């Protein structure tokens, strides 16, 4: 572990712990401290996010970046070093983030990433919520939550489960695994059965934020209109494509994160056919991710799109085509990039982002 020069974390002998390992997975969500003390705050910028990941790295090297505003950290190896439990380490992280960076951390603590995520959703802005390690406490914590609270259960899977009366995590946990496999498929059913019982074998995988580029759109109100959500995705994909091309990089995968009005989230990732920074290709993948969720009347608060598994643009082979439209789209994209580099990013935007044109004196209202 790294040396810590700060007196509040000075090394002290730790009492040995026996029996079940204490919770040590943190899910940390960062928001600026501007605005109301109990308000949600605002998004952190890319520079702040890098600094906050470095702050987590002072406590553990096992940090998984979840751009644009969250991270997972496994602090089990740091408990003895700092002579604190996970809640004590979380309190130090929260204190330093606020004092050094003006950022408020909402932190969930659990035995695995899923429990930590759900705990963070329960915590008030800037608060800490921990899930005890014993199975009875975990079962009580999950029991009455909706099926969609489980990591990996989106609206479509939740509707399928609800059709069989499995509308809460407690009921899913009590159902035979074979029943869940018949409803959701063998692999998904087995995973949902385990997660409903608080079991999530997914490790915290150290990574670097520079391996991904993210963009986020927060709606001014809970958004029900799928057309407005698609326009937001178009804007995000256009922004990601421009940033990738400016950096000379291409993405091999795209991840969509949807945050709902109740602060729960759904995350889906799609591998791309080939590495790309082409806006239309990213937009098509984003639309496919959105359509696969089957959101229908979901109340969406925030959409975040993340380009992942980046590589250098010269390593991305462009598929040859005899379609003149595709070649024209690439030429237009290059011209737009040059205009943005000279006059600013806002000088050119996709027309569809602006929505339907308003009627004017020379434009009669549409049907």
SELUM-571599 format. One record per residue (C-alpha): x, y, z; chain. Coordinates in pm, whole numbers, plus 50000, padded with zeros to 5 digits. Layout:
BEGIN
@px X&py Y&pz Z&c A $
...
END
This chain:
BEGIN
@px 50000&py 50000&pz 50000&c A $
@px 50119&py 50356&pz 49941&c A $
@px 50257&py 50555&pz 50230&c A $
@px 50007&py 50800&pz 50376&c A $
@px 50159&py 51117&pz 50520&c A $
@px 49832&py 51235&pz 50672&c A $
@px 49796&py 51193&pz 51049&c A $
@px 49433&py 51085&pz 51035&c A $
@px 49540&py 50769&pz 50851&c A $
@px 49867&py 50701&pz 51030&c A $
@px 49958&py 50334&pz 51052&c A $
@px 49839&py 50165&pz 51369&c A $
@px 49828&py 49799&pz 51467&c A $
@px 49495&py 49649&pz 51360&c A $
@px 49303&py 49393&pz 51553&c A $
@px 49282&py 49063&pz 51368&c A $
@px 48947&py 48983&pz 51217&c A $
@px 48807&py 48633&pz 51203&c A $
@px 48509&py 48462&pz 51052&c A $
@px 48334&py 48617&pz 50755&c A $
@px 48526&py 48884&pz 50569&c A $
@px 48385&py 49233&pz 50628&c A $
@px 48237&py 49432&pz 50336&c A $
@px 48509&py 49602&pz 50138&c A $
@px 48370&py 49700&pz 49796&c A $
@px 48289&py 50069&pz 49750&c A $
@px 48074&py 50220&pz 49477&c A $
@px 48156&py 50591&pz 49469&c A $
@px 47952&py 50848&pz 49274&c A $
@px 48100&py 51197&pz 49235&c A $
@px 47899&py 51519&pz 49210&c A $
@px 48008&py 51879&pz 49255&c A $
@px 47912&py 52036&pz 49587&c A $
@px 47759&py 52344&pz 49421&c A $
@px 47395&py 52428&pz 49489&c A $
@px 47176&py 52316&pz 49778&c A $
@px 47350&py 52124&pz 50059&c A $
@px 47114&py 51829&pz 50014&c A $
@px 47073&py 51869&pz 49638&c A $
@px 47206&py 51631&pz 49372&c A $
@px 47493&py 51861&pz 49269&c A $
@px 47633&py 51885&pz 48918&c A $
@px 47852&py 51664&pz 48699&c A $
@px 48227&py 51661&pz 48748&c A $
@px 48447&py 51748&pz 48452&c A $
@px 48706&py 51515&pz 48301&c A $
@px 48998&py 51675&pz 48486&c A $
@px 48824&py 51649&pz 48822&c A $
@px 48733&py 51289&pz 48748&c A $
@px 49098&py 51197&pz 48688&c A $
@px 49195&py 51366&pz 49015&c A $
@px 48924&py 51179&pz 49206&c A $
@px 49041&py 50846&pz 49064&c A $
@px 49389&py 50935&pz 49185&c A $
@px 49239&py 51007&pz 49528&c A $
@px 49089&py 50658&pz 49540&c A $
@px 49428&py 50523&pz 49435&c A $
@px 49572&py 50657&pz 49762&c A $
@px 49366&py 50394&pz 49943&c A $
@px 49379&py 50097&pz 49706&c A $
@px 49527&py 50011&pz 49366&c A $
@px 49211&py 49814&pz 49282&c A $
@px 49003&py 50096&pz 49131&c A $
@px 48769&py 50048&pz 48837&c A $
@px 48675&py 50369&pz 48659&c A $
@px 48309&py 50398&pz 48560&c A $
@px 48302&py 50724&pz 48363&c A $
@px 48165&py 50983&pz 48363&c A $
@px 48102&py 51014&pz 48737&c A $
@px 48153&py 50689&pz 48930&c A $
@px 48406&py 50425&pz 49029&c A $
@px 48434&py 50092&pz 49208&c A $
@px 48709&py 50037&pz 49464&c A $
@px 48804&py 49718&pz 49648&c A $
@px 48951&py 49831&pz 49981&c A $
@px 48974&py 49491&pz 50151&c A $
@px 49351&py 49498&pz 50127&c A $
@px 49358&py 49844&pz 50291&c A $
@px 49150&py 49768&pz 50603&c A $
@px 49443&py 49648&pz 50813&c A $
@px 49680&py 49912&pz 50676&c A $
@px 49453&py 50202&pz 50772&c A $
@px 49314&py 50024&pz 51081&c A $
@px 48962&py 50113&pz 50971&c A $
@px 48664&py 49928&pz 50834&c A $
@px 48526&py 50010&pz 50489&c A $
@px 48291&py 50275&pz 50633&c A $
@px 48588&py 50450&pz 50796&c A $
@px 48780&py 50452&pz 50468&c A $
@px 48470&py 50578&pz 50287&c A $
@px 48442&py 50864&pz 50535&c A $
@px 48806&py 50961&pz 50466&c A $
@px 48746&py 50952&pz 50090&c A $
@px 48438&py 51169&pz 50128&c A $
@px 48623&py 51419&pz 50350&c A $
@px 48924&py 51453&pz 50118&c A $
@px 48713&py 51479&pz 49803&c A $
@px 48514&py 51764&pz 49954&c A $
@px 48813&py 51944&pz 50109&c A $
@px 49056&py 51908&pz 49819&c A $
@px 48831&py 51908&pz 49513&c A $
@px 48496&py 52055&pz 49620&c A $
@px 48327&py 51729&pz 49519&c A $
@px 48064&py 51543&pz 49714&c A $
@px 48083&py 51161&pz 49719&c A $
@px 47785&py 50931&pz 49760&c A $
@px 47924&py 50593&pz 49863&c A $
@px 47771&py 50249&pz 49885&c A $
@px 47950&py 49967&pz 50069&c A $
@px 47891&py 49597&pz 50019&c A $
@px 48049&py 49256&pz 49984&c A $
@px 48040&py 49281&pz 49605&c A $
@px 47984&py 49540&pz 49330&c A $
@px 47608&py 49480&pz 49303&c A $
@px 47541&py 49537&pz 49673&c A $
@px 47764&py 49844&pz 49673&c A $
@px 47580&py 49992&pz 49374&c A $
@px 47237&py 49940&pz 49529&c A $
@px 47356&py 50080&pz 49861&c A $
@px 47479&py 50395&pz 49683&c A $
@px 47136&py 50435&pz 49520&c A $
@px 46981&py 50427&pz 49868&c A $
@px 47223&py 50673&pz 50021&c A $
@px 47131&py 51044&pz 50032&c A $
@px 47345&py 51281&pz 49822&c A $
@px 47687&py 51295&pz 49985&c A $
@px 47598&py 51010&pz 50222&c A $
@px 47735&py 50663&pz 50298&c A $
@px 47524&py 50347&pz 50309&c A $
@px 47665&py 50004&pz 50403&c A $
@px 47514&py 49658&pz 50364&c A $
@px 47619&py 49416&pz 50643&c A $
@px 47790&py 49096&pz 50534&c A $
@px 47568&py 48836&pz 50699&c A $
@px 47320&py 48659&pz 50466&c A $
@px 47012&py 48757&pz 50671&c A $
@px 47095&py 49127&pz 50649&c A $
@px 47163&py 49097&pz 50277&c A $
@px 46831&py 48917&pz 50222&c A $
@px 46643&py 49181&pz 50423&c A $
@px 46817&py 49460&pz 50231&c A $
@px 46717&py 49314&pz 49893&c A $
@px 46381&py 49158&pz 49978&c A $
@px 46124&py 49421&pz 49874&c A $
@px 46322&py 49587&pz 49598&c A $
@px 46188&py 49569&pz 49241&c A $
@px 46341&py 49319&pz 49002&c A $
@px 46502&py 49605&pz 48808&c A $
@px 46723&py 49681&pz 49111&c A $
@px 46936&py 49377&pz 49028&c A $
@px 47243&py 49453&pz 48817&c A $
@px 47183&py 49332&pz 48463&c A $
@px 46801&py 49324&pz 48485&c A $
@px 46667&py 49585&pz 48246&c A $
@px 46306&py 49686&pz 48185&c A $
@px 46243&py 49404&pz 47934&c A $
@px 46373&py 49132&pz 48171&c A $
@px 46184&py 49291&pz 48462&c A $
@px 45859&py 49277&pz 48263&c A $
@px 45920&py 48911&pz 48176&c A $
@px 45975&py 48827&pz 48542&c A $
@px 45673&py 49029&pz 48656&c A $
@px 45451&py 48836&pz 48413&c A $
@px 45520&py 48530&pz 48630&c A $
@px 45465&py 48716&pz 48957&c A $
@px 45838&py 48761&pz 49021&c A $
@px 45820&py 49136&pz 49070&c A $
@px 46048&py 49168&pz 49375&c A $
@px 46399&py 49051&pz 49454&c A $
@px 46271&py 48843&pz 49745&c A $
@px 46034&py 48649&pz 49520&c A $
@px 46307&py 48598&pz 49261&c A $
@px 46540&py 48465&pz 49531&c A $
@px 46273&py 48218&pz 49644&c A $
@px 46205&py 48092&pz 49289&c A $
@px 46379&py 47774&pz 49170&c A $
@px 46677&py 47855&pz 48947&c A $
@px 46533&py 47629&pz 48676&c A $
@px 46223&py 47852&pz 48661&c A $
@px 46434&py 48164&pz 48609&c A $
@px 46635&py 47988&pz 48339&c A $
@px 46317&py 47900&pz 48150&c A $
@px 46202&py 48265&pz 48165&c A $
@px 46531&py 48441&pz 48091&c A $
@px 46753&py 48175&pz 47937&c A $
@px 47012&py 47950&pz 48099&c A $
@px 47295&py 48196&pz 48150&c A $
@px 47088&py 48503&pz 48241&c A $
@px 46856&py 48302&pz 48465&c A $
@px 47145&py 48157&pz 48661&c A $
@px 47304&py 48501&pz 48706&c A $
@px 46975&py 48661&pz 48819&c A $
@px 46914&py 48379&pz 49068&c A $
@px 47255&py 48438&pz 49226&c A $
@px 47223&py 48816&pz 49233&c A $
@px 46879&py 48797&pz 49394&c A $
@px 47051&py 48613&pz 49680&c A $
@px 47318&py 48881&pz 49706&c A $
@px 47583&py 48685&pz 49518&c A $
@px 47782&py 48874&pz 49256&c A $
@px 48115&py 48716&pz 49157&c A $
@px 48205&py 49009&pz 48931&c A $
@px 48548&py 49135&pz 49039&c A $
@px 48653&py 49497&pz 49064&c A $
@px 48880&py 49524&pz 48761&c A $
@px 49147&py 49795&pz 48775&c A $
@px 49140&py 50007&pz 48463&c A $
@px 49218&py 50356&pz 48348&c A $
@px 48974&py 50629&pz 48255&c A $
@px 49188&py 50707&pz 47952&c A $
@px 49078&py 50375&pz 47804&c A $
@px 48736&py 50528&pz 47755&c A $
@px 48571&py 50857&pz 47664&c A $
@px 48228&py 50944&pz 47803&c A $
@px 47956&py 51202&pz 47751&c A $
@px 47641&py 51257&pz 47955&c A $
@px 47305&py 51426&pz 47897&c A $
@px 47085&py 51520&pz 48192&c A $
@px 46724&py 51600&pz 48102&c A $
@px 46563&py 51905&pz 48266&c A $
@px 46278&py 51679&pz 48380&c A $
@px 46205&py 51306&pz 48386&c A $
@px 46190&py 51221&pz 48017&c A $
@px 45921&py 50987&pz 47884&c A $
@px 45946&py 51073&pz 47514&c A $
@px 46161&py 50818&pz 47323&c A $
@px 46218&py 51067&pz 47040&c A $
@px 46379&py 51316&pz 47278&c A $
@px 46594&py 51039&pz 47419&c A $
@px 46705&py 50944&pz 47068&c A $
@px 46795&py 51307&pz 46995&c A $
@px 47004&py 51310&pz 47314&c A $
@px 47179&py 50990&pz 47205&c A $
@px 47249&py 51142&pz 46863&c A $
@px 47409&py 51444&pz 47029&c A $
@px 47617&py 51223&pz 47262&c A $
@px 47734&py 50995&pz 46980&c A $
@px 47826&py 51299&pz 46768&c A $
@px 48025&py 51443&pz 47060&c A $
@px 48206&py 51114&pz 47125&c A $
@px 48293&py 51073&pz 46757&c A $
@px 48437&py 51425&pz 46739&c A $
@px 48646&py 51373&pz 47053&c A $
@px 48773&py 51035&pz 46932&c A $
@px 48876&py 51177&pz 46595&c A $
@px 49043&py 51476&pz 46759&c A $
@px 49247&py 51239&pz 46977&c A $
@px 49328&py 51008&pz 46686&c A $
@px 49151&py 50713&pz 46850&c A $
@px 48872&py 50469&pz 46770&c A $
@px 48636&py 50269&pz 46994&c A $
@px 48582&py 49894&pz 46988&c A $
@px 48277&py 49904&pz 47221&c A $
@px 48002&py 50139&pz 47328&c A $
@px 47828&py 50144&pz 47667&c A $
@px 47495&py 50309&pz 47743&c A $
@px 47400&py 50393&pz 48102&c A $
@px 47043&py 50499&pz 48176&c A $
@px 46963&py 50659&pz 48511&c A $
@px 46596&py 50668&pz 48606&c A $
@px 46389&py 50899&pz 48823&c A $
@px 46426&py 50666&pz 49124&c A $
@px 46809&py 50687&pz 49088&c A $
@px 46840&py 50326&pz 48973&c A $
@px 47050&py 50260&pz 48663&c A $
@px 47074&py 50018&pz 48374&c A $
@px 47400&py 49966&pz 48184&c A $
@px 47446&py 49781&pz 47856&c A $
@px 47755&py 49737&pz 47639&c A $
@px 47774&py 49656&pz 47268&c A $
@px 48086&py 49542&pz 47087&c A $
@px 48127&py 49718&pz 46754&c A $
@px 48186&py 49525&pz 46432&c A $
@px 48514&py 49713&pz 46389&c A $
@px 48694&py 49993&pz 46574&c A $
@px 48544&py 50324&pz 46466&c A $
@px 48520&py 50695&pz 46539&c A $
@px 48259&py 50748&pz 46267&c A $
@px 47959&py 50936&pz 46404&c A $
@px 47686&py 50747&pz 46214&c A $
@px 47829&py 50410&pz 46325&c A $
@px 47837&py 50522&pz 46689&c A $
@px 47486&py 50663&pz 46658&c A $
@px 47351&py 50337&pz 46513&c A $
@px 47507&py 50140&pz 46800&c A $
@px 47363&py 50382&pz 47056&c A $
@px 47016&py 50354&pz 46902&c A $
@px 47043&py 49973&pz 46908&c A $
@px 47139&py 49975&pz 47277&c A $
@px 46847&py 50206&pz 47357&c A $
@px 46596&py 49999&pz 47159&c A $
@px 46712&py 49674&pz 47322&c A $
@px 46624&py 49809&pz 47667&c A $
@px 46255&py 49835&pz 47574&c A $
@px 46210&py 50138&pz 47799&c A $
@px 45863&py 50236&pz 47672&c A $
@px 45719&py 50455&pz 47952&c A $
@px 46031&py 50462&pz 48169&c A $
@px 46104&py 50794&pz 48339&c A $
@px 46462&py 50869&pz 48235&c A $
@px 46668&py 51127&pz 48421&c A $
@px 47011&py 51090&pz 48258&c A $
@px 47170&py 50920&pz 47958&c A $
@px 47545&py 50853&pz 47948&c A $
@px 47732&py 50712&pz 47651&c A $
@px 48085&py 50579&pz 47682&c A $
@px 48326&py 50478&pz 47405&c A $
@px 48541&py 50194&pz 47539&c A $
@px 48836&py 49970&pz 47455&c A $
@px 49004&py 50248&pz 47261&c A $
@px 49282&py 50200&pz 47010&c A $
@px 49482&py 50424&pz 46783&c A $
@px 49286&py 50534&pz 46476&c A $
@px 49550&py 50397&pz 46238&c A $
@px 49478&py 50049&pz 46374&c A $
@px 49110&py 50079&pz 46278&c A $
@px 49060&py 49932&pz 45931&c A $
@px 48786&py 50100&pz 45732&c A $
@px 48564&py 49860&pz 45539&c A $
@px 48583&py 49933&pz 45167&c A $
@px 48246&py 50003&pz 45008&c A $
@px 48112&py 50103&pz 44670&c A $
@px 47838&py 50310&pz 44834&c A $
@px 47903&py 50676&pz 44746&c A $
@px 47683&py 50785&pz 45038&c A $
@px 47926&py 50637&pz 45290&c A $
@px 48224&py 50806&pz 45130&c A $
@px 48035&py 51136&pz 45123&c A $
@px 47948&py 51101&pz 45494&c A $
@px 48318&py 51061&pz 45581&c A $
@px 48411&py 51367&pz 45373&c A $
@px 48140&py 51577&pz 45538&c A $
@px 48257&py 51456&pz 45879&c A $
@px 48614&py 51565&pz 45804&c A $
@px 48490&py 51908&pz 45693&c A $
@px 48283&py 51944&pz 46011&c A $
@px 48588&py 51854&pz 46221&c A $
@px 48791&py 52126&pz 46050&c A $
@px 48515&py 52381&pz 46108&c A $
@px 48487&py 52288&pz 46475&c A $
@px 48863&py 52304&pz 46523&c A $
@px 48864&py 52659&pz 46384&c A $
@px 48538&py 52806&pz 46517&c A $
@px 48446&py 52592&pz 46819&c A $
@px 48260&py 52270&pz 46891&c A $
@px 47913&py 52432&pz 46885&c A $
@px 47946&py 52577&pz 46534&c A $
@px 47803&py 52263&pz 46368&c A $
@px 47548&py 52027&pz 46519&c A $
@px 47331&py 51749&pz 46375&c A $
@px 47001&py 51897&pz 46257&c A $
@px 46801&py 51620&pz 46422&c A $
@px 46934&py 51726&pz 46764&c A $
@px 46730&py 52044&pz 46738&c A $
@px 46406&py 51850&pz 46693&c A $
@px 46123&py 51937&pz 46454&c A $
@px 46151&py 52283&pz 46302&c A $
@px 45906&py 52538&pz 46436&c A $
@px 45644&py 52673&pz 46187&c A $
@px 45736&py 53007&pz 46037&c A $
@px 45590&py 53249&pz 45784&c A $
@px 45734&py 53043&pz 45496&c A $
@px 45684&py 52706&pz 45666&c A $
@px 45327&py 52594&pz 45731&c A $
@px 45259&py 52364&pz 46026&c A $
@px 45300&py 51996&pz 45946&c A $
@px 45017&py 51749&pz 45974&c A $
END
